[in-house]
Amino acid sequence: MEIAGIKYTKDMSGRNRYVHIDLDRYGENQLLEDFLDGLEVMCHKEKEVVSLDEFNRYIDDKLKKGV
């Protein structure tokens, strides 16, 4: 099945491996945005977490120092 603005690329064994999505056509799609947000979260899963209070103190210190 073909869908306008969606293209699948197969690997050497013939399985669908990649999907190319026309963002001009589907970029405002809420489900696509949610999917991409989920990928972004997964990419940062192992990174250090800073509380909002810690972040605010850091920003306040930087602003006081003029940096």
N, CA, C, O and CB atoms as a CASP TS submission, in Angstrom:
PFRMAT TS
TARGET T0000
AUTHOR 0000-0000-0000
METHOD Language model
MODEL 1
PARENT N/A
ATOM      1  N   MET     1       0.844  -1.180   0.000  1.00  0.00           N
ATOM      2  CA  MET     1       0.000   0.000   0.000  1.00  0.00           C
ATOM      3  C   MET     1       0.894   1.250   0.000  1.00  0.00           C
ATOM      4  O   MET     1       1.823   1.351   0.801  1.00  0.00           O
ATOM      5  CB  MET     1      -0.962  -0.006   1.229  1.00  0.00           C
ATOM      6  N   GLU     2       0.618   2.169  -0.871  1.00  0.00           N
ATOM      7  CA  GLU     2       1.379   3.417  -0.945  1.00  0.00           C
ATOM      8  C   GLU     2       0.534   4.562  -0.411  1.00  0.00           C
ATOM      9  O   GLU     2      -0.669   4.648  -0.659  1.00  0.00           O
ATOM     10  CB  GLU     2       1.831   3.707  -2.399  1.00  0.00           C
ATOM     11  N   ILE     3       1.197   5.431   0.325  1.00  0.00           N
ATOM     12  CA  ILE     3       0.544   6.614   0.868  1.00  0.00           C
ATOM     13  C   ILE     3       1.351   7.815   0.383  1.00  0.00           C
ATOM     14  O   ILE     3       2.576   7.836   0.504  1.00  0.00           O
ATOM     15  CB  ILE     3       0.450   6.566   2.452  1.00  0.00           C
ATOM     16  N   ALA     4       0.670   8.802  -0.158  1.00  0.00           N
ATOM     17  CA  ALA     4       1.347   9.995  -0.659  1.00  0.00           C
ATOM     18  C   ALA     4       2.148  10.639   0.469  1.00  0.00           C
ATOM     19  O   ALA     4       1.625  10.858   1.562  1.00  0.00           O
ATOM     20  CB  ALA     4       0.325  11.004  -1.251  1.00  0.00           C
ATOM     21  N   GLY     5       3.413  10.940   0.203  1.00  0.00           N
ATOM     22  CA  GLY     5       4.266  11.597   1.180  1.00  0.00           C
ATOM     23  C   GLY     5       4.954  10.649   2.142  1.00  0.00           C
ATOM     24  O   GLY     5       5.685  11.097   3.025  1.00  0.00           O
ATOM     25  N   ILE     6       4.740   9.350   1.994  1.00  0.00           N
ATOM     26  CA  ILE     6       5.370   8.341   2.849  1.00  0.00           C
ATOM     27  C   ILE     6       6.127   7.373   1.937  1.00  0.00           C
ATOM     28  O   ILE     6       5.558   6.832   0.989  1.00  0.00           O
ATOM     29  CB  ILE     6       4.301   7.579   3.738  1.00  0.00           C
ATOM     30  N   LYS     7       7.405   7.160   2.227  1.00  0.00           N
ATOM     31  CA  LYS     7       8.213   6.254   1.409  1.00  0.00           C
ATOM     32  C   LYS     7       8.962   5.300   2.340  1.00  0.00           C
ATOM     33  O   LYS     7       9.587   5.731   3.309  1.00  0.00           O
ATOM     34  CB  LYS     7       9.214   7.051   0.494  1.00  0.00           C
ATOM     35  N   TYR     8       8.894   4.017   2.042  1.00  0.00           N
ATOM     36  CA  TYR     8       9.608   3.005   2.808  1.00  0.00           C
ATOM     37  C   TYR     8      10.861   2.597   2.048  1.00  0.00           C
ATOM     38  O   TYR     8      10.845   2.481   0.823  1.00  0.00           O
ATOM     39  CB  TYR     8       8.705   1.776   3.086  1.00  0.00           C
ATOM     40  N   THR     9      11.942   2.380   2.780  1.00  0.00           N
ATOM     41  CA  THR     9      13.173   1.871   2.199  1.00  0.00           C
ATOM     42  C   THR     9      13.435   0.517   2.822  1.00  0.00           C
ATOM     43  O   THR     9      13.378   0.361   4.041  1.00  0.00           O
ATOM     44  CB  THR     9      14.373   2.850   2.425  1.00  0.00           C
ATOM     45  N   LYS    10      13.721  -0.455   1.985  1.00  0.00           N
ATOM     46  CA  LYS    10      13.935  -1.824   2.451  1.00  0.00           C
ATOM     47  C   LYS    10      15.420  -2.099   2.677  1.00  0.00           C
ATOM     48  O   LYS    10      16.284  -1.470   2.066  1.00  0.00           O
ATOM     49  CB  LYS    10      13.360  -2.829   1.443  1.00  0.00           C
ATOM     50  N   ASP    11      15.698  -3.055   3.570  1.00  0.00           N
ATOM     51  CA  ASP    11      17.077  -3.482   3.770  1.00  0.00           C
ATOM     52  C   ASP    11      17.411  -4.563   2.738  1.00  0.00           C
ATOM     53  O   ASP    11      16.595  -4.866   1.868  1.00  0.00           O
ATOM     54  CB  ASP    11      17.298  -4.008   5.227  1.00  0.00           C
ATOM     55  N   MET    12      18.603  -5.138   2.836  1.00  0.00           N
ATOM     56  CA  MET    12      19.043  -6.113   1.831  1.00  0.00           C
ATOM     57  C   MET    12      18.198  -7.385   1.824  1.00  0.00           C
ATOM     58  O   MET    12      18.160  -8.096   0.820  1.00  0.00           O
ATOM     59  CB  MET    12      20.490  -6.476   2.069  1.00  0.00           C
ATOM     60  N   SER    13      17.521  -7.678   2.939  1.00  0.00           N
ATOM     61  CA  SER    13      16.680  -8.878   2.980  1.00  0.00           C
ATOM     62  C   SER    13      15.254  -8.593   2.512  1.00  0.00           C
ATOM     63  O   SER    13      14.418  -9.496   2.475  1.00  0.00           O
ATOM     64  CB  SER    13      16.652  -9.451   4.393  1.00  0.00           C
ATOM     65  N   GLY    14      14.978  -7.343   2.155  1.00  0.00           N
ATOM     66  CA  GLY    14      13.664  -7.004   1.616  1.00  0.00           C
ATOM     67  C   GLY    14      12.663  -6.530   2.664  1.00  0.00           C
ATOM     68  O   GLY    14      11.503  -6.276   2.338  1.00  0.00           O
ATOM     69  N   ARG    15      13.095  -6.407   3.918  1.00  0.00           N
ATOM     70  CA  ARG    15      12.189  -5.931   4.966  1.00  0.00           C
ATOM     71  C   ARG    15      12.194  -4.401   5.008  1.00  0.00           C
ATOM     72  O   ARG    15      13.222  -3.764   4.780  1.00  0.00           O
ATOM     73  CB  ARG    15      12.594  -6.513   6.349  1.00  0.00           C
ATOM     74  N   ASN    16      11.030  -3.827   5.303  1.00  0.00           N
ATOM     75  CA  ASN    16      10.972  -2.372   5.487  1.00  0.00           C
ATOM     76  C   ASN    16      11.881  -2.009   6.647  1.00  0.00           C
ATOM     77  O   ASN    16      11.768  -2.563   7.740  1.00  0.00           O
ATOM     78  CB  ASN    16       9.504  -1.877   5.747  1.00  0.00           C
ATOM     79  N   ARG    17      12.781  -1.074   6.395  1.00  0.00           N
ATOM     80  CA  ARG    17      13.770  -0.708   7.397  1.00  0.00           C
ATOM     81  C   ARG    17      13.660   0.756   7.809  1.00  0.00           C
ATOM     82  O   ARG    17      13.840   1.082   8.983  1.00  0.00           O
ATOM     83  CB  ARG    17      15.158  -0.989   6.877  1.00  0.00           C
ATOM     84  N   TYR    18      13.369   1.629   6.869  1.00  0.00           N
ATOM     85  CA  TYR    18      13.293   3.059   7.131  1.00  0.00           C
ATOM     86  C   TYR    18      11.995   3.607   6.562  1.00  0.00           C
ATOM     87  O   TYR    18      11.436   3.065   5.609  1.00  0.00           O
ATOM     88  CB  TYR    18      14.509   3.798   6.531  1.00  0.00           C
ATOM     89  N   VAL    19      11.534   4.677   7.156  1.00  0.00           N
ATOM     90  CA  VAL    19      10.369   5.368   6.611  1.00  0.00           C
ATOM     91  C   VAL    19      10.744   6.845   6.453  1.00  0.00           C
ATOM     92  O   VAL    19      11.298   7.463   7.362  1.00  0.00           O
ATOM     93  CB  VAL    19       9.099   5.187   7.541  1.00  0.00           C
ATOM     94  N   HIS    20      10.435   7.379   5.309  1.00  0.00           N
ATOM     95  CA  HIS    20      10.679   8.788   5.003  1.00  0.00           C
ATOM     96  C   HIS    20       9.314   9.474   4.972  1.00  0.00           C
ATOM     97  O   HIS    20       8.413   9.053   4.246  1.00  0.00           O
ATOM     98  CB  HIS    20      11.459   8.968   3.628  1.00  0.00           C
ATOM     99  N   ILE    21       9.172  10.526   5.761  1.00  0.00           N
ATOM    100  CA  ILE    21       7.888  11.204   5.890  1.00  0.00           C
ATOM    101  C   ILE    21       8.034  12.636   5.400  1.00  0.00           C
ATOM    102  O   ILE    21       8.915  13.370   5.850  1.00  0.00           O
ATOM    103  CB  ILE    21       7.382  11.170   7.356  1.00  0.00           C
ATOM    104  N   ASP    22       7.182  13.020   4.493  1.00  0.00           N
ATOM    105  CA  ASP    22       7.174  14.388   3.974  1.00  0.00           C
ATOM    106  C   ASP    22       6.645  15.313   5.068  1.00  0.00           C
ATOM    107  O   ASP    22       5.444  15.343   5.335  1.00  0.00           O
ATOM    108  CB  ASP    22       6.303  14.500   2.669  1.00  0.00           C
ATOM    109  N   LEU    23       7.548  16.070   5.702  1.00  0.00           N
ATOM    110  CA  LEU    23       7.145  16.924   6.813  1.00  0.00           C
ATOM    111  C   LEU    23       6.333  18.129   6.367  1.00  0.00           C
ATOM    112  O   LEU    23       5.574  18.690   7.156  1.00  0.00           O
ATOM    113  CB  LEU    23       8.358  17.388   7.564  1.00  0.00           C
ATOM    114  N   ASP    24       6.486  18.536   5.094  1.00  0.00           N
ATOM    115  CA  ASP    24       5.630  19.611   4.591  1.00  0.00           C
ATOM    116  C   ASP    24       4.173  19.160   4.589  1.00  0.00           C
ATOM    117  O   ASP    24       3.257  19.955   4.802  1.00  0.00           O
ATOM    118  CB  ASP    24       6.065  20.037   3.168  1.00  0.00           C
ATOM    119  N   ARG    25       3.985  17.883   4.347  1.00  0.00           N
ATOM    120  CA  ARG    25       2.628  17.336   4.258  1.00  0.00           C
ATOM    121  C   ARG    25       2.104  16.883   5.624  1.00  0.00           C
ATOM    122  O   ARG    25       0.936  17.108   5.940  1.00  0.00           O
ATOM    123  CB  ARG    25       2.598  16.164   3.278  1.00  0.00           C
ATOM    124  N   TYR    26       2.957  16.247   6.434  1.00  0.00           N
ATOM    125  CA  TYR    26       2.500  15.633   7.682  1.00  0.00           C
ATOM    126  C   TYR    26       3.126  16.236   8.937  1.00  0.00           C
ATOM    127  O   TYR    26       2.893  15.732  10.036  1.00  0.00           O
ATOM    128  CB  TYR    26       2.790  14.169   7.648  1.00  0.00           C
ATOM    129  N   GLY    27       3.910  17.296   8.802  1.00  0.00           N
ATOM    130  CA  GLY    27       4.627  17.864   9.929  1.00  0.00           C
ATOM    131  C   GLY    27       3.757  18.397  11.045  1.00  0.00           C
ATOM    132  O   GLY    27       4.222  18.505  12.180  1.00  0.00           O
ATOM    133  N   GLU    28       2.520  18.732  10.765  1.00  0.00           N
ATOM    134  CA  GLU    28       1.608  19.251  11.781  1.00  0.00           C
ATOM    135  C   GLU    28       0.716  18.156  12.362  1.00  0.00           C
ATOM    136  O   GLU    28      -0.255  18.455  13.058  1.00  0.00           O
ATOM    137  CB  GLU    28       0.749  20.358  11.193  1.00  0.00           C
ATOM    138  N   ASN    29       1.033  16.901  12.084  1.00  0.00           N
ATOM    139  CA  ASN    29       0.240  15.782  12.565  1.00  0.00           C
ATOM    140  C   ASN    29       0.578  15.499  14.029  1.00  0.00           C
ATOM    141  O   ASN    29       1.741  15.266  14.360  1.00  0.00           O
ATOM    142  CB  ASN    29       0.482  14.527  11.696  1.00  0.00           C
ATOM    143  N   GLN    30      -0.425  15.517  14.907  1.00  0.00           N
ATOM    144  CA  GLN    30      -0.202  15.361  16.346  1.00  0.00           C
ATOM    145  C   GLN    30       0.409  14.005  16.681  1.00  0.00           C
ATOM    146  O   GLN    30       1.278  13.928  17.549  1.00  0.00           O
ATOM    147  CB  GLN    30      -1.511  15.537  17.103  1.00  0.00           C
ATOM    148  N   LEU    31      -0.024  12.934  16.015  1.00  0.00           N
ATOM    149  CA  LEU    31       0.542  11.612  16.291  1.00  0.00           C
ATOM    150  C   LEU    31       2.021  11.562  15.917  1.00  0.00           C
ATOM    151  O   LEU    31       2.826  10.978  16.642  1.00  0.00           O
ATOM    152  CB  LEU    31      -0.234  10.528  15.529  1.00  0.00           C
ATOM    153  N   LEU    32       2.376  12.164  14.801  1.00  0.00           N
ATOM    154  CA  LEU    32       3.782  12.208  14.392  1.00  0.00           C
ATOM    155  C   LEU    32       4.595  13.030  15.388  1.00  0.00           C
ATOM    156  O   LEU    32       5.702  12.636  15.756  1.00  0.00           O
ATOM    157  CB  LEU    32       3.920  12.800  12.969  1.00  0.00           C
ATOM    158  N   GLU    33       4.063  14.155  15.823  1.00  0.00           N
ATOM    159  CA  GLU    33       4.759  14.972  16.811  1.00  0.00           C
ATOM    160  C   GLU    33       4.969  14.202  18.113  1.00  0.00           C
ATOM    161  O   GLU    33       6.038  14.285  18.716  1.00  0.00           O
ATOM    162  CB  GLU    33       3.979  16.260  17.082  1.00  0.00           C
ATOM    163  N   ASP    34       3.956  13.453  18.549  1.00  0.00           N
ATOM    164  CA  ASP    34       4.073  12.647  19.771  1.00  0.00           C
ATOM    165  C   ASP    34       5.132  11.560  19.604  1.00  0.00           C
ATOM    166  O   ASP    34       5.914  11.306  20.520  1.00  0.00           O
ATOM    167  CB  ASP    34       2.715  12.011  20.133  1.00  0.00           C
ATOM    168  N   PHE    35       5.156  10.922  18.442  1.00  0.00           N
ATOM    169  CA  PHE    35       6.153   9.889  18.159  1.00  0.00           C
ATOM    170  C   PHE    35       7.564  10.473  18.215  1.00  0.00           C
ATOM    171  O   PHE    35       8.454   9.898  18.842  1.00  0.00           O
ATOM    172  CB  PHE    35       5.892   9.252  16.779  1.00  0.00           C
ATOM    173  N   LEU    36       7.762  11.602  17.565  1.00  0.00           N
ATOM    174  CA  LEU    36       9.079  12.241  17.553  1.00  0.00           C
ATOM    175  C   LEU    36       9.473  12.728  18.949  1.00  0.00           C
ATOM    176  O   LEU    36      10.645  12.660  19.319  1.00  0.00           O
ATOM    177  CB  LEU    36       9.091  13.416  16.563  1.00  0.00           C
ATOM    178  N   ASP    37       8.504  13.216  19.724  1.00  0.00           N
ATOM    179  CA  ASP    37       8.785  13.605  21.108  1.00  0.00           C
ATOM    180  C   ASP    37       9.255  12.396  21.914  1.00  0.00           C
ATOM    181  O   ASP    37      10.182  12.501  22.717  1.00  0.00           O
ATOM    182  CB  ASP    37       7.532  14.232  21.764  1.00  0.00           C
ATOM    183  N   GLY    38       8.612  11.248  21.696  1.00  0.00           N
ATOM    184  CA  GLY    38       9.018  10.020  22.384  1.00  0.00           C
ATOM    185  C   GLY    38      10.435   9.615  22.032  1.00  0.00           C
ATOM    186  O   GLY    38      11.187   9.172  22.900  1.00  0.00           O
ATOM    187  N   LEU    39      10.807   9.760  20.770  1.00  0.00           N
ATOM    188  CA  LEU    39      12.178   9.462  20.360  1.00  0.00           C
ATOM    189  C   LEU    39      13.168  10.397  21.044  1.00  0.00           C
ATOM    190  O   LEU    39      14.245   9.975  21.466  1.00  0.00           O
ATOM    191  CB  LEU    39      12.316   9.569  18.838  1.00  0.00           C
ATOM    192  N   GLU    40      12.796  11.656  21.148  1.00  0.00           N
ATOM    193  CA  GLU    40      13.665  12.641  21.816  1.00  0.00           C
ATOM    194  C   GLU    40      13.880  12.257  23.276  1.00  0.00           C
ATOM    195  O   GLU    40      14.998  12.338  23.784  1.00  0.00           O
ATOM    196  CB  GLU    40      13.054  14.064  21.724  1.00  0.00           C
ATOM    197  N   VAL    41      12.818  11.843  23.945  1.00  0.00           N
ATOM    198  CA  VAL    41      12.924  11.416  25.342  1.00  0.00           C
ATOM    199  C   VAL    41      13.852  10.215  25.461  1.00  0.00           C
ATOM    200  O   VAL    41      14.698  10.166  26.355  1.00  0.00           O
ATOM    201  CB  VAL    41      11.536  11.075  25.914  1.00  0.00           C
ATOM    202  N   MET    42      13.696   9.249  24.566  1.00  0.00           N
ATOM    203  CA  MET    42      14.536   8.048  24.596  1.00  0.00           C
ATOM    204  C   MET    42      16.009   8.407  24.418  1.00  0.00           C
ATOM    205  O   MET    42      16.874   7.784  25.034  1.00  0.00           O
ATOM    206  CB  MET    42      14.099   7.059  23.503  1.00  0.00           C
ATOM    207  N   CYS    43      16.300   9.393  23.593  1.00  0.00           N
ATOM    208  CA  CYS    43      17.688   9.794  23.346  1.00  0.00           C
ATOM    209  C   CYS    43      18.337  10.403  24.583  1.00  0.00           C
ATOM    210  O   CYS    43      19.559  10.354  24.728  1.00  0.00           O
ATOM    211  CB  CYS    43      17.749  10.787  22.196  1.00  0.00           C
ATOM    212  N   HIS    44      17.538  10.973  25.472  1.00  0.00           N
ATOM    213  CA  HIS    44      18.067  11.650  26.652  1.00  0.00           C
ATOM    214  C   HIS    44      17.867  10.844  27.934  1.00  0.00           C
ATOM    215  O   HIS    44      18.111  11.348  29.030  1.00  0.00           O
ATOM    216  CB  HIS    44      17.416  13.003  26.799  1.00  0.00           C
ATOM    217  N   LYS    45      17.429   9.611  27.798  1.00  0.00           N
ATOM    218  CA  LYS    45      17.066   8.789  28.947  1.00  0.00           C
ATOM    219  C   LYS    45      18.212   8.586  29.931  1.00  0.00           C
ATOM    220  O   LYS    45      17.973   8.547  31.138  1.00  0.00           O
ATOM    221  CB  LYS    45      16.577   7.457  28.475  1.00  0.00           C
ATOM    222  N   GLU    46      19.423   8.457  29.464  1.00  0.00           N
ATOM    223  CA  GLU    46      20.575   8.170  30.319  1.00  0.00           C
ATOM    224  C   GLU    46      21.265   9.423  30.842  1.00  0.00           C
ATOM    225  O   GLU    46      22.219   9.323  31.614  1.00  0.00           O
ATOM    226  CB  GLU    46      21.569   7.337  29.566  1.00  0.00           C
ATOM    227  N   LYS    47      20.805  10.584  30.441  1.00  0.00           N
ATOM    228  CA  LYS    47      21.467  11.827  30.840  1.00  0.00           C
ATOM    229  C   LYS    47      21.045  12.235  32.248  1.00  0.00           C
ATOM    230  O   LYS    47      19.998  11.822  32.747  1.00  0.00           O
ATOM    231  CB  LYS    47      21.147  12.954  29.843  1.00  0.00           C
ATOM    232  N   GLU    48      21.893  13.060  32.877  1.00  0.00           N
ATOM    233  CA  GLU    48      21.636  13.538  34.229  1.00  0.00           C
ATOM    234  C   GLU    48      20.362  14.379  34.274  1.00  0.00           C
ATOM    235  O   GLU    48      20.094  15.176  33.374  1.00  0.00           O
ATOM    236  CB  GLU    48      22.830  14.351  34.743  1.00  0.00           C
ATOM    237  N   VAL    49      19.593  14.188  35.327  1.00  0.00           N
ATOM    238  CA  VAL    49      18.361  14.951  35.518  1.00  0.00           C
ATOM    239  C   VAL    49      18.623  16.027  36.564  1.00  0.00           C
ATOM    240  O   VAL    49      19.218  15.762  37.609  1.00  0.00           O
ATOM    241  CB  VAL    49      17.173  14.023  35.949  1.00  0.00           C
ATOM    242  N   VAL    50      18.175  17.229  36.273  1.00  0.00           N
ATOM    243  CA  VAL    50      18.326  18.349  37.192  1.00  0.00           C
ATOM    244  C   VAL    50      16.925  18.817  37.573  1.00  0.00           C
ATOM    245  O   VAL    50      16.065  18.989  36.710  1.00  0.00           O
ATOM    246  CB  VAL    50      19.170  19.516  36.553  1.00  0.00           C
ATOM    247  N   SER    51      16.702  19.020  38.864  1.00  0.00           N
ATOM    248  CA  SER    51      15.383  19.480  39.305  1.00  0.00           C
ATOM    249  C   SER    51      15.152  20.913  38.827  1.00  0.00           C
ATOM    250  O   SER    51      16.096  21.637  38.512  1.00  0.00           O
ATOM    251  CB  SER    51      15.254  19.393  40.853  1.00  0.00           C
ATOM    252  N   LEU    52      13.900  21.299  38.782  1.00  0.00           N
ATOM    253  CA  LEU    52      13.558  22.663  38.372  1.00  0.00           C
ATOM    254  C   LEU    52      14.152  23.674  39.347  1.00  0.00           C
ATOM    255  O   LEU    52      14.627  24.732  38.932  1.00  0.00           O
ATOM    256  CB  LEU    52      12.024  22.839  38.286  1.00  0.00           C
ATOM    257  N   ASP    53      14.129  23.353  40.654  1.00  0.00           N
ATOM    258  CA  ASP    53      14.716  24.264  41.644  1.00  0.00           C
ATOM    259  C   ASP    53      16.215  24.457  41.401  1.00  0.00           C
ATOM    260  O   ASP    53      16.718  25.579  41.464  1.00  0.00           O
ATOM    261  CB  ASP    53      14.479  23.729  43.067  1.00  0.00           C
ATOM    262  N   GLU    54      16.925  23.360  41.124  1.00  0.00           N
ATOM    263  CA  GLU    54      18.365  23.459  40.839  1.00  0.00           C
ATOM    264  C   GLU    54      18.610  24.316  39.604  1.00  0.00           C
ATOM    265  O   GLU    54      19.497  25.170  39.590  1.00  0.00           O
ATOM    266  CB  GLU    54      18.978  22.056  40.639  1.00  0.00           C
ATOM    267  N   PHE    55      17.813  24.075  38.571  1.00  0.00           N
ATOM    268  CA  PHE    55      17.953  24.840  37.336  1.00  0.00           C
ATOM    269  C   PHE    55      17.704  26.327  37.584  1.00  0.00           C
ATOM    270  O   PHE    55      18.454  27.177  37.103  1.00  0.00           O
ATOM    271  CB  PHE    55      16.985  24.311  36.269  1.00  0.00           C
ATOM    272  N   ASN    56      16.647  26.632  38.338  1.00  0.00           N
ATOM    273  CA  ASN    56      16.333  28.035  38.624  1.00  0.00           C
ATOM    274  C   ASN    56      17.443  28.704  39.417  1.00  0.00           C
ATOM    275  O   ASN    56      17.771  29.861  39.154  1.00  0.00           O
ATOM    276  CB  ASN    56      15.019  28.141  39.387  1.00  0.00           C
ATOM    277  N   ARG    57      18.030  28.000  40.387  1.00  0.00           N
ATOM    278  CA  ARG    57      19.149  28.562  41.150  1.00  0.00           C
ATOM    279  C   ARG    57      20.339  28.824  40.233  1.00  0.00           C
ATOM    280  O   ARG    57      20.999  29.857  40.344  1.00  0.00           O
ATOM    281  CB  ARG    57      19.558  27.613  42.297  1.00  0.00           C
ATOM    282  N   TYR    58      20.609  27.892  39.333  1.00  0.00           N
ATOM    283  CA  TYR    58      21.714  28.044  38.380  1.00  0.00           C
ATOM    284  C   TYR    58      21.493  29.297  37.515  1.00  0.00           C
ATOM    285  O   TYR    58      22.401  30.109  37.342  1.00  0.00           O
ATOM    286  CB  TYR    58      21.842  26.774  37.480  1.00  0.00           C
ATOM    287  N   ILE    59      20.294  29.435  36.986  1.00  0.00           N
ATOM    288  CA  ILE    59      19.981  30.590  36.131  1.00  0.00           C
ATOM    289  C   ILE    59      20.080  31.889  36.935  1.00  0.00           C
ATOM    290  O   ILE    59      20.639  32.878  36.460  1.00  0.00           O
ATOM    291  CB  ILE    59      18.562  30.447  35.513  1.00  0.00           C
ATOM    292  N   ASP    60      19.536  31.879  38.150  1.00  0.00           N
ATOM    293  CA  ASP    60      19.602  33.086  38.992  1.00  0.00           C
ATOM    294  C   ASP    60      21.055  33.476  39.245  1.00  0.00           C
ATOM    295  O   ASP    60      21.398  34.656  39.167  1.00  0.00           O
ATOM    296  CB  ASP    60      18.867  32.858  40.341  1.00  0.00           C
ATOM    297  N   ASP    61      21.917  32.496  39.547  1.00  0.00           N
ATOM    298  CA  ASP    61      23.335  32.779  39.771  1.00  0.00           C
ATOM    299  C   ASP    61      23.992  33.372  38.529  1.00  0.00           C
ATOM    300  O   ASP    61      24.768  34.323  38.625  1.00  0.00           O
ATOM    301  CB  ASP    61      24.066  31.507  40.188  1.00  0.00           C
ATOM    302  N   LYS    62      23.681  32.808  37.370  1.00  0.00           N
ATOM    303  CA  LYS    62      24.257  33.319  36.114  1.00  0.00           C
ATOM    304  C   LYS    62      23.808  34.744  35.840  1.00  0.00           C
ATOM    305  O   LYS    62      24.602  35.578  35.405  1.00  0.00           O
ATOM    306  CB  LYS    62      23.865  32.419  34.936  1.00  0.00           C
ATOM    307  N   LEU    63      22.533  35.025  36.096  1.00  0.00           N
ATOM    308  CA  LEU    63      22.010  36.370  35.838  1.00  0.00           C
ATOM    309  C   LEU    63      22.620  37.385  36.801  1.00  0.00           C
ATOM    310  O   LEU    63      22.892  38.523  36.417  1.00  0.00           O
ATOM    311  CB  LEU    63      20.477  36.384  35.958  1.00  0.00           C
ATOM    312  N   LYS    64      22.833  36.981  38.034  1.00  0.00           N
ATOM    313  CA  LYS    64      23.449  37.885  39.021  1.00  0.00           C
ATOM    314  C   LYS    64      24.886  38.219  38.647  1.00  0.00           C
ATOM    315  O   LYS    64      25.356  39.331  38.888  1.00  0.00           O
ATOM    316  CB  LYS    64      23.412  37.258  40.421  1.00  0.00           C
ATOM    317  N   LYS    65      25.585  37.245  38.055  1.00  0.00           N
ATOM    318  CA  LYS    65      26.975  37.446  37.658  1.00  0.00           C
ATOM    319  C   LYS    65      27.095  38.160  36.316  1.00  0.00           C
ATOM    320  O   LYS    65      28.181  38.587  35.925  1.00  0.00           O
ATOM    321  CB  LYS    65      27.693  36.116  37.594  1.00  0.00           C
ATOM    322  N   GLY    66      25.955  38.287  35.606  1.00  0.00           N
ATOM    323  CA  GLY    66      25.967  38.960  34.317  1.00  0.00           C
ATOM    324  C   GLY    66      26.529  38.110  33.198  1.00  0.00           C
ATOM    325  O   GLY    66      27.010  38.637  32.194  1.00  0.00           O
ATOM    326  N   VAL    67      26.473  36.787  33.364  1.00  0.00           N
ATOM    327  CA  VAL    67      27.014  35.880  32.343  1.00  0.00           C
ATOM    328  C   VAL    67      25.881  35.352  31.510  1.00  0.00           C
ATOM    329  O   VAL    67      26.106  34.568  30.587  1.00  0.00           O
ATOM    330  CB  VAL    67      27.809  34.714  32.978  1.00  0.00           C
TER
END
